[in-house]
Amino acid sequence: MRFRRGISIAVVAAGGVVTTMLVGLVTNAVSESEWPGWLGWLQRHAWFSFVLLGALLVVMTVLAALSETRPPARLTESAPQNEAEPPGAALVLRALPRDTAAFTDRGAELAALVGSVRAAQESGEALPVHVIDGMPGVGKTAFAVHAGHVLAERFPDGQLFVNLNGHTTGRSPVQAGEALASLLAATGVPAGRIPAGDDVGAVTEARAAMWRSGLAGKKALLILDNAASYRQLEPLLPGAGDCLVLVTSRKRLAAQEEVVLPVVALPQDHAVDLFVRLSGRPAASLDRDVVVELVGLCGYLPLGVSLLAARLRHHPSWGAEDLRERLVAARDRLGELRAGERAVAATFELSYQDLEEDRRRFFRGLGFYPGTDLDAYIGAALGGVTVAEARRQLDALYDAHMIDEHPGSRYRLHDLLRDYARGLVDEGGSSMEEQTQAVQRVCLYYLAALAAANRHIVRRGAVAPVPPDEAAAVETPRIESRAAALGWLENERANVLACIRRASGLALHELVIRLAAAMAPFLRQAGPWDQAVGLHRTAADAARHTGDRRALAGALAELGVVRRFMAAYPEAIEALNEAVEQYEAAGDRRGKADALNQAGIVWLLTADNEASAHAQTEALALYREVSDRLGQANALADLGMVRRQTGRFDAAVEAQSEALSIYRELDDRYGEANSLRDLGVVHRLMGEYEQAARRHSEAYDIYVELDDRTHQAYALNELGVVGRLTGDVVGAREAHGQALEYFTELGERFGRANSIRDLGVLERVSGNTTEAIRMLEEALSAYRDLGSRGGEAAALSELGAARGTLGEWDEAIEAFRRGLDLHQELGDRCGEAEVLNHWGTLVRASGEVEVAREYFEQALALAREIRSPLEEARALEGIGRCDWFSAGPARAGDALRNAAVLYRRLGVGAAAQELEELLASRAG
């Protein structure tokens, strides 16, 4: 390849020289008088020009040729989470484990795999799934990883590796739904967008559909390692035929469409060659017959051969005969292992016995670890040593091939070594007390580290879970920013949850309760929420065992919050109501206030405004009793939203302004932004558009400062509504479009439905009625899926107006009727007035002027009662136009003039001008 590239460069350069010579000859052949200006100068100095131009062309052609050899830039998985692209975008992951130096031979298997892939790609056929099967230790994973590196260039859209734990001792196989969640997260799908719920089958199907959609049109490579069954991996298979899937398993998982690549033990000669290469000894210095016996005792398994060769490399004084004697003596010590693994176990035994006593003890301690991978901090907790000592021990075990190294200074035991370590624990008669103590130490470490992480996550003024006193002396990694905290939590999530499950199995109830509470702030925002539900249920069970009412109430309250996030409102209320009862029984007024505040939010979302207001009022009183300023602000802010939803705008402003003052006192920027945004909504409903825009802009700036894209999108939507009402259609469309993009990336379904609805309204007022109906129907469907009756009512009102514009009278009236019923149930009087105004406009257009006037009069009464000037102006305009038609301009004048004045005051210039022109035509 390099030779051909050099020839190409030389040919291009030579072409440049020849071209330059021809230019020189032509230049000399033409008289000076025929060349004006600088071209004449070139003609007079032809040979100098020839040399200069030739050199320049040579340099340029060489540089151009070289630039073509540079590889294209690629996106990697180091991109920040908040910039992650949605499925279907050009996100490229390079997530294969490092290729092993111990890989040997497998030429026939590799050639078969590469040939199969090449043939399918060249013919345009779908790539079949390739199943790599064989016995433990035979090198299935090593072969799959090596093949992945060889084939990587054929799959430029990424390479992913997933361990399905099909045969991992002490761990259940990874469920397909869990694996899909990990894959979706790895490709940049936000946690909130990953489907979740109680129906495991439905959730798995939804995640699988999202996974297949994300890979559509992609050329990616996926290695599914250590599969337990075809059922486990089937949902993980891409729908696209351009993706290659390599599966490794100890079982035969073949189905009709798969290609099976059996990996058997190495041929004797290849096993001998691998041993010699890894032993670091000259082949001539080793007795080949002895080496043949050694690799035979390992069953010709690459894992066993590698470990055995490493022993010889690390003992220069040993000969192959010494190694054979030790291995023969050790091979029957673990007879409880299956026959197919006995030789490898004997190799493990020999490697283990070669360790120093403190290292053997440390290695045995790894068998107690419930998680998958670990670092020096976890190793220190398991071994009861310092982090520095743990790091030394882990490095030594890695050198001894007893553990594998992974990126980020982390380590993992191979499945067979995990079996062996746990076998040593059982064989050595380790007491349950010793195992329990090791798990306790790890849990204590996680409590200390979670406390450090939560300092960057929990809102200022909130009460963070406090670790036990013993955690003060535990060494933890440095976590100095919110980003670092979130990164650490994401890496450790699976391990912490595994430790909680193990602690629960050991009846360490207090640790379960504490760990669940410490993980709650992260799981609230990061999910997956179905995992959080399981965690808090486990914590509640632990609290019931201990009889700790306060802990039970805390677990139930967190369960209710997560259920609210999942839009499972009945389950959320059930959990929160029980939490209120338990807090009351425990005499915990602050906890009761927290649970009431959360229950009030759920009742607000389900339109039980009376219950919501009662809960927030009671919570506010309790917060004041215990002097909890943040709690007071939260209750006031949520009470303000109830007042706004029921049209009590003055009371809403009062409550929200007091909340804003407290948030600023506490320097709680998040709370401050939320109050500003809701105040902006109230000011907009009151017709104070300039003040509304200012509040929304202030809120947006704070959300940008906090790097909170979800709430940035909500603020943008509100700014878009204000822009539409004041005639800035272009600005409104831009704001709603940006919000829609953010909501889609983040998986925020309710916010996305709002953006689509607002864009639909823009299309309606712009005259694009068909597109408006399409968008409003989409928003309506989303609201119904989410159980949002407020969103459904708003969408129905706008949909009725759009259908009326097209003359679809029956459909429009049905939409108005259903929307009006919902607004009345919700107590949303402003929404009710809006529907009545739309309905009156529809009826007036049909010629029933007197009936239309009745709708406008009802809307006018409501608008004046709640002080909604926009709906008042619309109602007055409707009454005036009805009177103009039925009784003449004289009777209509007052209503139309009052409407025009209101429109002018609101800044709705186009509507005001239209009415003023109508009145002027009458005067003329």
N, C-alpha and C positions, 0 to 999 in steps of 0.2 A: 504493500500500500504506500509506504513512504517513497519507494523507488518510482512508482507511477506518478505520485504527486510531484516529485522532483523533475521528472521528464516534462510534465505539464507546464511547470513553471519555466523551464528552459525554453520550451517551444514558444510560449507566449512572449518571453523576453526577446527571443530571436526575431519574432514577427515584428516587435517594436523597432528593433535595429534596422531591419530591412525597410520598413516603412519610412524611417527617418532618412535613410540613404536616398530613397526615391524622392523625398521632399527636397533634399539638398541638390540632387541632379536637376530637378525641375526648376528649382530656384536659380541655378547658374545658367539655365538655358533661356531664361527670360531677361530681356534688357531692363536696366535699372529704371528707365523712364516709365515702364509699365507698372511699377510698384509704388504706391503712395506711402508717405509717412514712415512709420516704424517698419512696415514690410520692406521698404526699400533698404533700410539699414540692415535687415536680415539678409537681403540679397547680396549686399556688399561684403558681409562677413559670413558667407555661406558655410564654410567649414567649421567656424566656431559655433554657428547655430546648429550645425549638424551634430557636433559632439555634445553640446548642452542638451538639445532636445532628445537625443538618443539616450543619454544618461537618465534623464527624467522619466522617459517611458519605461526604461528597464526597472527603475526603482518602483514606479507605480504598479507595474504588472506583477512584480514579485510580491509586493505588499498585498495586492488584491488576492493573489493566489493563496498566500499564507492565511489571510483573514478567513478564507472559506474553510479552513481546517479547524477553526475554533468551535468548540461545542456550543450549542444554543443554551442560553440561560434558562434555568428551570426553577419553578417554585418548589420549596421544600416544606416539610412539616414544621419548620421553625417559625412560620408566619404567626403573628399574634392571633389569639382566639377571636378577638372581636373583629378581625378582618377576614375571618374564614369565609370562603365562598360556599354557596349552597350546592347541593348535589346537582351534577350536570355542568358545573363550572370547571375551569381548567386547573384544578388543584392537583399537584403531583406529589405523591408520597414516595419516599425511599425508605421503607420500613423493614427490609430484610435483615435478619441477623448477619453477623460477620461470617464470611466464608471460612471454613475450617482448613487449617494446614494439614490436618490428618486425613483429608479426603484422598482416596487412592482408587485407581482403576475405575470401575463402573463405566468403562468406555462403551460397552455394548448397550447398557441401559440408557446412558446419556444420549448415544446416537439414535436410539429408538425414539426417545422423547423428542429430541430436536427435530428429527425427521418427521414425526407425526405432526408437530406444530407447524413446520415449514410447509408440509403438504396441504394442511388445512387452510393456511393463510394464502398460499398461492392459488388454490382452487376457489377461494371465496367461501368455503364451507364453514359451518360453525365449529368452533374448537370444542372437542369433547373434554369432559372431566378426566384427569389422569389420576388414578388411585395407586399410590405407592405403598405396598403392604409387605409385611415381613415380621419376623420375630423381634422381641425386645433386644436392643443393643446392636442390631444389625446395620444401623446407619441410615435408616429411612429419612430422618430429619436432615442429616448432613447431606444426603443425596438431593433432597428437595431444595435445600438452601443453595447448594452448589449449582443445581440446574437453574434455579431462579436467577442467580448472578449471570450465568451464561446466556440466558434468554432475555435478560432485562432490556436490552436495546430494542427488542421486538415489541415491547409493551411500554411505550413512553409515558403513558398516563399514570403510571405508579405501580409499585409492588408492595403488597401488604402480607403480613404474617400473623396468624392467630393460633394460639395454643388452646385447643378445645378440652384439654384435661380428661380425655377419654379414659385414660388408664393412669391417673396420677393418684398415688396412695394418699389417703386421708382427705381427698377432695372429690366432690361430685363432678361429673361431667358438666361443662358449661352448657347451659340451656341455649337453644338457638336464639331466643329473644335477647338474652344477655349479650351473646356474641354480636348480634346485629346492632345493639346499642353501642357497643365498643367500636365497631366498624364505622358506623355513622358518625360517632364523635370524632374518630381519627381522621375522617375526611372533611371535617369542618362543620358538621351539622350541629347547631346549638342544642343544648339539653332540652330547652323548652319546646323545640320543634320535634323531638324524637317522640313518637307515639307512646303513651303510657296508659295504664288502666288495670283493672282487676281480672279481666278476661284474658288469660295468658295466650290462648289461641288467637284471639282477635288482635291482640297487641303484636304478636309475632308476625301475623300476616301483614299488618300495617307497616311494620318496620321492614319486612322483606320487600314489600312493594316500593317503599322509599329507597331502599338499597339498590334494587334493580333499576329504578328510575335514574338514580345518580350515576350508574355505570353505563346507561344507554349511550351508545355512540363512542364509548371509550375503549382503549386497548390497555387493559390492566392485568396484572398477574396477582393471584391470590393463593397463598399457601395456607391450607387448613390442616394444622398439625395435630396428631394424636386424637383422631376422631374415634368416637365410641360406636357410632352407628350411622347408617345412611340417613335415618330420620333426623338425627342431630344436625347434619350438615346441609341437608336439602334446602332449607329456607335461606341458607347463606349463598347459594349458587346464583351468579348473575344471570339475568335473562338474556343479556347480549351474547352473541356467539363470538365476538371479537376478544373476549376475556378468557384468559387461561387460568384454570383452577387445578392446583396440585394438592392432593389429599394424602396424608400419611395416617396409617392406622395399624394396630396390631391384629385387626380383624379384616376379613375379606368383605369389602363393602360394594362389590361390583353390582351395577345395574346394567341394563341393556346398552345405554348410551356411553358408558364409561370405557376408558382404556386402562387396563390393569398392567402395572409395571411391578412385578414382584422383585424385591431386593432380598437376595439370600446372603448367607455368610460368604466371606471372601474366599476365592480360590486359595489354596495353600500357598502358592508362589507369591501371590499378591499380599497375603497376610504377612508372609516372611519379609517381603520388601518393605511393607509399611513399618514393621517392627524395627528393622535395621535402620530405616530412615529416621524414625523418631527416637531411637536409642542414642543417637549421636556417636555410635561406634563404627569404625571401619568394618565393612562386611568381612574382610579377611580375618579380623580378630575374633569373630564369633563362630562357634561350632554350629554349622547349619543344621545338623541333626537335632541339636539341643533346641535351637530356635524353632524348628518345625514342631517339636514336642510342646514348646511353650505356647505357640499360637494355637495348637490343637487343644491344649488345656483351656484356652480362652474361647473355644468353640468357633474360632476364626471370626469372632465378632469384632468390628473395628473399635468399639468402645473399650472392650477388654484388652485388645492388643495395644491400644494407645496408653492405657493406664500402666500396663506391664512394662512397656518400653520406657515410660517415664521413670519408673522405679530404677531401672538399670542406668539411665542417664544421670540420675541424681546420686548414684553410688559408684564412683569411679573404681573403687576397690573390688567391687563384685565382678564375677564372671557370669556368663549365661548359666553355667552349672549351679552357681549359688542361687540364682533366681529360681531355677527349676525346683531345687530342693525345698525352698520356702513355699512355693506355690503348691506343690504336691502335699505338703504338710497341712496347708490351710484349706484345701478345696472342699472338705466334707464338713466344715464347721457350721454351715448354715443349711442344714438339710431340709429345713421347713420350706425353703424356696423351691419353686417348680424346677423340674429337671432341666428345662431349657435355659434357665437362668443361673444354674448352680455354678458354672465355671466363672461367670462374670462376678458373682457374689464372692467367690474365692479370691478373685483379683482385687475386689474392693477390700476384702479382709486383709490381704497382704499390704495394700496401700495404707490401710488404716493402722495396722500394727507398726508400720514404719514411722508413724507420727510420734512426736513427743507426747508425754502423758497429758500436759495441759492442752495441747492441740486436739488430742483425741476427745478430751472432755468437752472442748468447745464444739467440735464437730457433732458429738452426740446431742448437744443442746440445740443444734439446728433442726434436729428431728422434732422438737417441740413446737416449732414455729407454724402457726396456722396459715400464714399468708403464702404468697407465691415467690416474690423476690424481696430482697432485703439489702440494707446498706449497713455501714459500720455502726450507726446509732442503734439500729434494731439488734445487730449482733452483740453490741455491748449489753443491751437489756437481757437478751437470751442467756448470755454467758455470765452475767453479773460482774462484768469487768469494765474498764474505762473504754472510751471510744478509740483512743490511740491503740490500746491493746487489741481491741476487736479488729481494727483495721489491719494490724500486723497479722493476726490469726487468719483473717479472710484472704489476705494476699498470699500467705503461706499455703493455705488450702487450695487456692487457685493454681499456684505453682505445682502443687501435688496432683492436679487434675481431679480434685475431689469436689470442686464447685466450678460453675461457669461464670464468666464475667459478662455483664451487660452494660449498655451505655448508661452514663450517669453515675459511675462508681457504684453500681449495684451488682448483686450476685444472685445466682439461682442454682438450686440443686437439680441435677438431672433426675428424671423420674425414678430410675433404678437406684441412684444414690440416695434419694429420699426414702425409698423402700429400705435400703440398707441401714441408713441412720436410725430410722424408727425401729428396725429390727434390733439394732444394738441397744436401744433404750429398753425394749422388752426383754431382751436376752440378759442384759445386765441387772435386771430386777429393779429398775428405777421405780421408786414409789410414786403413787399418785400425787403425793404431796410435792415431790420434786417437779413433776410435770406442771402441777397447778402453780407452783411458785414461779416457774419460768413464764407461763402465760400471764400471771399477775405482773411480772416485771415489764413485759412487753406492753401490756395495757396501760401501765403507769407511765411508760415512756410516751405512748400515744396521747395520753391525757395532757402531759406536759407540753408536747409539741403542738397539740390542738389549741391549747391556751395561747401559745405564742402566735399561731396563725389567726385565731379569732380576734386578736387585738387589732388586726388590720381589716377585719370583715364586719364585725358587729358595729352597729350604728352608735355614734357618740351619745352617751347618756343612757344607753340600754345596758341591762345587766347581763354580763357574759358568764357562762358556766365557770365555776371556780374549781381548779384541780385540787386533789388532796394535798395535805401538807408535805407528804413524802415526795411529791413531784418536784419540789423546789430544788432538790439536789441532783435531778436527772439532767444529763447532757442532751441538748437538743440542737438541731441545725439552726443557723442564723436565718431568720425570716424578717426582712427589713422593709417590705413593701406589700401592698395589696396584691400586686401581680405575683410576687414570690409566694405569698400565702396561697393564692388560688392554684398556682402551679404545683406546690407541694401537696395540697389536698387532692388534686386530681390524680397525681401519681400514687398517692397512698390510699385512695378511696377503697379499692378492692381489698387491700390488706387490712385496713381498719375494720371493715365489715366482716371479714373472715375472723378476725380476733374477737369481735363481738359475738359471733356465732359460737366460737369455741368457748368463750367465757360463759355464755349461756349454758352450753352443754356441761360445763364444770360447776354450774350453780353459783357462779361468781356474780350474783345479782347486782350488788352495789356497783361493780365495775361496768356492767351492762348499762345500768341507768346513767352513770356519769358519761360514758363514751357516747351513748345515743344523744344526750343533751349537748355534748361538745361538737358532734357532727351536724346537729340540726341547722345552725346558721348557714353552713355551706350547702347542705342538701336542699334548703329552701330555695336557693337561687340557681343551683347547678343541676339538681336532679340526678339521675332519673327519679321522678317522684314515686313510681311504684316501688323502687328500692327504699325510699324514705318511709313509705307506708309500712313495709315489712319491718324496718328498723324500729320505728316507734311502737309498733305492736309488740315486738320482742321486749322493749323497755317497759311497756305497760304490764306485760306478764311478769317481768322481774319485780316490778314494784308491788304487784299483788302478792307475790311470794313473800316479800319482806314486810308487807303491811304498811308501807310508806305511802300515805295518802298524798303528800305533797309531790312526791316523785311520780305517782300515778297520774295526778292531775297535769303535771308538766308534760308527760308523754302523750296524754290524750289531747292536750292543747296543741302540741306540735302536729299530731295526727290530723286534727281538725284543720290546721292551716294548710297542710299539704293537700288534704282533700279539697279545700277551696281552690287551690291552684289547679287541681285536676277537674274543676267544675262539677265535682261530685257533692253537690250542695246538701242533700239530705244526710249523707254520711258525715259531712263536716259539722252540721248542726248537732247531730247525735253525739259526736265526740266532744264538741265544745260544751254542750249542756252538761255532760257528765263531768268534764273538767271543772266547770263552775261549781258543781255539787261537791266534788272532792276538795277543791280549794276552800270552800266554805267550811267543810267538816274539819279541815286542817287548820282553820283560823288564819289562812294566808290571804289577806285582803288585796295585796298587790297582784298575786297570781290570779285571784278571782277577777280583778279589774282587767287584766290582760285577756283572759278567756272571754269576758263579756265584750270587750272591744273587738275581738276577732269574730265573735258570733254576730255582733252588730253589722260588721262588714258583709257577712254572708247574707243576712236578712236584707241589707241594702241591695245586694246583687239579685236577690230573688223578689224584690219589690215589696217586701213586707216593711213598709216605711215606719209604721207605728212601732213594731217590735224593734226595729233598728234604732229608732230614736230613744226608746226606753232603755235599751242595752247601753248605748253610748252615754246617756245621761247618768245612769247608775255607775258606769265605769268611771266617768269624770269625777263623780262625788268620792269614789273610793281612792282614786289617784290623788285627789286633794287631801284626803285624810292622811295618806302616807307620804305626802310631799313629794310625789313622783312627777317632776316637771315634764319629762318626755312623755310619760303616759297621759298627762293632762293635754299636752299638745296633740297627741295622736287622737284622743277621744274628741277633742274640739274640732279637729280637721275632718274627722269622719262624720261628726254631727253636722258640720257645715254642708257636707255633701248631701245628707238627708234633707236638710232644709232647702237646698237648691233643687233637689229632685221634686219636692212637693210645692215648688213655686214660692217659697218664703225667702225671697232674695235678700231682704234687709237682715233677717236673722242669720242667713248663710254668710253674708259679709261680716257680720259681727263675730260669729264663731270662728270663721277662717282667719280673720285679722288677729284675733287673740292667739290662735295657734301659731300664726306666723311670728308674732312677737316672741313667743316662748322658744320657737325653733332658733330664732336669731340670738336669743339670750344664751342658748346651749351651743351655739355655733354648729347646729345640725343642718348642714347644707342640703342634705337630701330632703328632710322635712320642709325646709324653707322653700325649696323648688316646688314640691308638691302643693303647698298652700298657695304659692304664687300662681301656679297653673289653674287651680280650682277657682281662685278669685277672678282670674281672667275669664273663665267660663261664665261666672255670675255677672260680671260687668258686661259681657257680650249679650247675655239674655236681657239685661236692663237697658240695652241700647247704647252703652258707653264704650264704643268700639275703640277709640283711641287708647283709653285706659286698659281695655282688654288686651290689645296688641302689646302694650308695654309690659303688662304682667307676664304674658306668654313668652315674650322675648327674654325677660329676666330669668324666667324658669329655664328656658332652653339653654341660656348661657351657663347656668349652674350645672345642668345635666351634661353639657360638654366638658366642663371642668371635672365632673365626677366620672367621665367616660362611660356614662349610662345611656347606651344607644336606644334602649327600649323606651325610656321616658323622653329622650330627645324626639323620638317619633311621635309620641303623644302630643308634645308641645307643638311640633310642626303641623299636626292635624288641626289643632286649635287655631294656630296662626292662619292656616288655609281657610278655615270657616270665616274668620274675620275678614280676610282678603276678599272672599266671594261676596260677602254682604256689603262691603264698601266699594265694589266694582272692580277690584284688582283680580280679574279672572286668571291672567297669566301667572301672577305670583301665587295665587291659590293653587293652581294646577301643579306648579313646581313644588310647593310645600307638601301637598298630598302625595305627589309622586315619590318624593324622597322618603316620606313616612312609610309608604307602602313598601318601598325597597328595604328599609330597615326592618319592618315587621316581618317581611317574608324571610329575610336572612336569619332572623332571631327565632322564628317559629312562633311568634306571638299572634295567635289566631283572632283574638278579640280586636286587638288594635288593627290588624290587617282588614278585618271586616269593616271597621270604621272608615279606614282609608278608601276602601272600594265604594262604600256608600257615599262618602263625600265627593269622590270623583264622579259618581253617578249623578249627583245633584248638579255638579258643574256642567256635565253633558246636557242635562235637562234645560238649565237656564241658558245654555249656549245654542239650543235648538237641535242638538243631536239626540233626538228622543229615543230612537231605536237602540243606540249604544247605551243610553242612560238606563233603559229598561233592563238590558242584559246585565249591567253592573249592579243595579239595585236588586235584581233577582239573586245574583251571586251572593251579595251581602246578606240578604234575607235568609238564604239557605244556611250560611255560616252562623248567623245569630241563632237560628233554630237548633243547629247541631250543638251549640254551646249552651243552650238553655237561657239565652239573654233576652228576656221579654222586653226590656227597654230598647235594645237595639232592634228587635223585631218590629216594635211599634213605630220607631223612627223610619225604618226602611219601608214599611207599609204606607206611611203617609206620603213619602216621596214617590213611591211606586204608583200610588193612586193618581197623583198629579201628572206623572209622565203618561200613564195610560189614558187619562182624560184628554191630554194633548193630541193623541192619535185617534180620539173618538171612540175608544174602547170603553163605553159608558158602564156596562155591567161589571167588567173587571175592575174598573176604577172605584165604583161604589162599594164593591165587596172589599177592596183593600182599605178604603176609608172606614168602613164599618168595623172591620177587625182591628185596625189601628186605633180607632177611637175607644173601643172596648178595652184594649190593653192599656192605653194612657189613663183611662179612668180607674182601672184596677190598680195601676201603679201610683195613682195620685199625682201624676205629672200634668198639672193644669196648663203649663206652657205648651207642652206637646198637644194637649187636647185642643187648645185655641188654634194651633197651627193646622191640625186636621180639619177643624171646622171652617177655617178660611179657605183651605184647598177645596173642600167639599162645596162650599158656597160658590166658588169660582166655576166649578164644574157644572153645577145646577144652573147658574146664570147663563152659561154658554149654551145650555140646552133650551133656553127660552122660559124657564119657570122662574121668573124674576121674584115673585113674592116669596116662594119657598127659599130661594137663595138668600133673600134678605134676612130671613129668620136665622139661617146658619151664621151669617155675618154678625147679627146682633148678639147671638150667644158667644161668639168669639170675642166681640168687643167687651162684653161684661167680664169675661174671664181675664182678658188682657189687662183691663183697668184694675181688676182686683189684685192681680199679682204684679202689676207695674211692669208689663212687657210692652215697651213702646213700638217695637217692630210689628207685633201681632195686632196692636191697637191701630197702627197706621194701615195695615192690610185690611182690617175689618172696616175701618172708615172708608177706605177706597171702594171696597165691595158694596157697602151700603150706598155710597154716592153714585156708583155706576148703575146700581139697580134703580135708584130714584130717577136718574137721568133718563133711563129707558122707559119707566112707567109713568112718571109724573112731570118730566121735563127738567131742563137745566136749572131753573130757579130753585126747585126743591133740593137738587143735588149739590148746590154750590157750597153750603157750609161744610158738609161732610168731606167733600173733595179738597176744599181749602185746608181744613184741619189735617187731613192726611198728608197733603203736600208739605205743610209746616213740620210735621213729625219726621217725614222723610228727610227734609233739609237738615233738621237737628241731628238726625242719626248719621248724616253723611251719605245717604243713599240718593245721590244726585239724579241718576237716570230716572228713577221712579217719580221723584218730585217734578222734574222737568216735563215729563209726559202729562202729569195732571195739570200743571200750570198752562201748558199749551192747549189742553182740552178746555180749561176755563176761559182762556183768551179767545178761543174760537167762538165761544158763546157770546162774549162781549162784542166781538167783531160782527 
